[in-house]
Amino acid sequence: MDERIAALSEEIIDAVKCQCVKDRDQLQNFKLKLCKKYDLQQVPMNSEILANVKPEDRKLLTPYLIKKPMRTMSGVAVVAVMTSPYDCPHGKCAYCPGGVSNNSPQSYTGKEPAARRAGRNDFDPYKQVMDRITQLTEIGHQTDKIDMIIMGGTFTCRDQEYQEWFVRRCFDAMNGVDSTTLGEAQALNEISEHRCVGLTVETRPDVFDDVQIERAMRLGATRVELGVQILDDDILDKVERGHRTDAVRDCTKRCKDHGLKICYHLMPGLPGSSIEHDLECFRKVFDDPNYRPDMLKFYPTLVVDGTKVKDWWQEGSYKPLDTDEAVDLLCRMKEIVPEYVRIQRIQRDIPVPQITAGIMKSNIRQLVADEMERRGRPCRCIRCREVGHRGIKLTDPDKVYLKITEYEASGGKEYFVALEYEDSIVGYVRVRVDDNPVATIRELKVFGKIVSIGEDGDDWQHRGFGKELVGEAERIAKENSKSGIRVTSGVGVRRYYASLGFHKALPYMQKDF
């Protein structure tokens, strides 16, 4: 360890404590002065400074040094891991660049940040999780509430032994202890320093039946991301998707009935479609109660090497959306999105040099947001209204109010119960009422920067908002004459629900009335 950096770090801590440094700009200027004082030719990275301070001082310094603070402003630290390359059972879609022949997971080029991290760790789940937790910690993020996403094609088509091994090793990395069984790993995670508050699997709607859903939930899954692409059978056939819209409807209902959260992957600009047809198909996503997902990821179609779509583009029979067309279409789509939906992502992480034709900007989400503001129609999705993303501070708790949205979906009734403040979302709970004798909490979320487990909150988390939302969910269940309520709980959140009177009815936590 360089003693000069250690001394510089100590002086920075002292300056923050005495309030000689009050913001990030002042700290940067102070850091430059200290570099001259200690004859440092290179300004130390923030991660180096954080590594040189005492644990008790780290929390004080983090707000000044944290890199990419929005990474954890939704209340969790997202850790994405990729499975090893494995061919999809149906073959290959016309737009898909990846697969075993490319030494990358299906539907990935291998150049995306998560894919590169997976590759350098030999697709080992333990190494990937450790790598990402270390990265986030070094740049100042809290990692005790982890939202785990398993990426890399059709996970549910891998053999059961691989699925269980993969998830167990993810838990082992979070726990810092090797386990011999999945159950042991999950039990350890309930008290771990890094707790899994949510687990997502990616799959296709035609390979996620009741047996596969129950298997995924035993692993700890709380959310599924479905490759829907477009609600048009002819276009799905043209791009050789291997399933039709009836599979999407059926799978959506199965997932909701089991209590899973659902995210649709949609691909504007597919061959055979048009801007107006994309818009028409998108309206159907929410007009038709057989769909109505909780979350969306928009992946505008790109022309990349190794795909049939590139062949069609070279022949002149296909033209992808350009940046301006995509921005306009996505703005119009976002105007349709209900307030109970969160837009998780816009655009793939494929580096621009890997794209032959299509959107050539890596900041398409920001371009869309700017254009919507210019039009005077800002997006009303959950992500765009989160208190953390908007940087809103709680100054008057009495002004937090309840807003309930009811809607029919997949043969049941959904209640989206939100706590709002200054037209922003503090947190919410999704409650499903269907033929099951108990109601189901499919999701509970409180936003804002992460507050460590066991600590009191000074902003949004750990102020009783989650408990209030659960109480409202129980009221709805009783109002609908249900005998109890169950919750699709992340493994690392089970003890929280136990403190609210729930008991294990795995894979759920349940309270009987």
Secondary structure, DSSP 8 states (H G I E B T S, - for coil): --HHHHHHHHHHHHHHHTTS--SHHHHHHHHHHHHHHTT-SS---HHHHHHTS-HHHHHHHHHHH-SSGGGGTTSSEEEEEE------TT---TT---BGGGTB-TT--S-SHHHHHHHHTTT-HHHHHHHHHHHHHHTT---SEEEEEEESS-GGGS-HHHHHHHHHHHHHHHHTS--SSHHHHHHHHTT-SSEEEEEEEEE-GGG--HHHHHHHHHHT--EEEEEEE-S-HHHHHHTT-S--HHHHHHHHHHHHHHT-EEEEEE-TT-TT--HHHHHHHHHHHHHSTT---SEEEE----EETTSHHHHHHHHTS-----HHHHHHHHHHHHHH--TT-EEEEES----GGGEEES---S-HHHHHHHHHHHHT----SHHHHBHHHHT---S-GGG-EEEEEEEEETTEEEEEEEEEETTEEEEEEEEEESSSSSEEEEEEEE-SS---TTS--SSSTTSSHHHHHHHHHHHHHHHTT-SEEEE---GGGHHHHHHTT-EEETTEEEEE-
